[in-house]
Amino acid sequence: MSTVATKHLGLAANALHDAREDQGQRTTIDMYTRQPLLSKARTCNGIRKSSSPIYRSLPHNYPASMLIFTDELFECSLDTAPKYPRPGRTIVNCKVTADLRGVSKHHFESKVGVDGTTYVDVSYDLVVSMKTAIMKFSLEVGGKEKGSVQASYD
C-alpha cells in the first residue's frame, strides 16, 4: 500500500538574502527552506524520513531557558509550494517543542560576529518521518530525538 503526500510540508528559517531571488522581500525574513521537507504528490512507501539542518544563534551568556525551542511545520495544498509563507497559502500544521538544556555542548559553537559580539550557534535537525499512516515532526540533536509531535497529512 502506498501513501501519497497531499500537501507540501516545509520549515521557516532565516536565510541569506539573495538580492536577485528575493527582490521585493524583507531583508530579514523567516522563510521556507528552498527545498520542502515533503513535496505534494510524492509517494511515501514504508518508512520515510526527511530532515533539514537548522541552527539558532544565542547570546554568549544565554540563560538556560533559551534552550527550549519551539519550531513550526508549515503546509501548503497548492500545486506548487510558494517560496515564502503567505496567509491563505500556507498554514501551521503543527509545532514541536524540545528542551536542549541537557544536550552536550559539543553541538554548540562559539562565534564572534563582525561587530565583535560573541554568540553561540546551536545546531540541530528538524525531521518529518512517516511510517504507515503516522507522520511525525521532530527535533533531533546528533541523531537523538529531543521532542516530537504527530503531524497531520489529511
Phi, psi and omega in degrees: 000136181254147172247131180246130179294130180262356182216158168277141175239134182209176183242161170250132179204150176295141178220160177296139179282124177257111186305325181280309183288327187255022181305131179088353179263159175301153181281340171234120184209142170281115184228163178305147168294154184296331177245125178295154176294324180215126181265144178303143178074004176286133177278130183240089180269138177064218181269127177232144181219130178230129183229160178224125178288136182227153168219153175239140176261128180240154175299152183307315181259053183293144173285153181303330181297339179286353179267013171256108186256145171234126179236152183247145172254123180262154176229157179211132181262358179296159179297321178243126181292135177289152179289328182239140176299137180219138174304138181088343178248324181231146175223161177282123177281312181195170178232143175242136177243136181222142179258111182259015181296334180264006182283141178303137182291352177289350174273358181252138181235121177284138180220163176238125180284171181298337178271004179088358180284133177272136178216174183234130173263130176252118183261140178201173178241139169258130191231137168247124178233146181233136174218117186049241185263015183242129175244132183238139174249125185220164174245128181236143173235122180059033179081002180253128181290131180246347178188147179206161177211149176282128179264164181252138173226035177295000000 
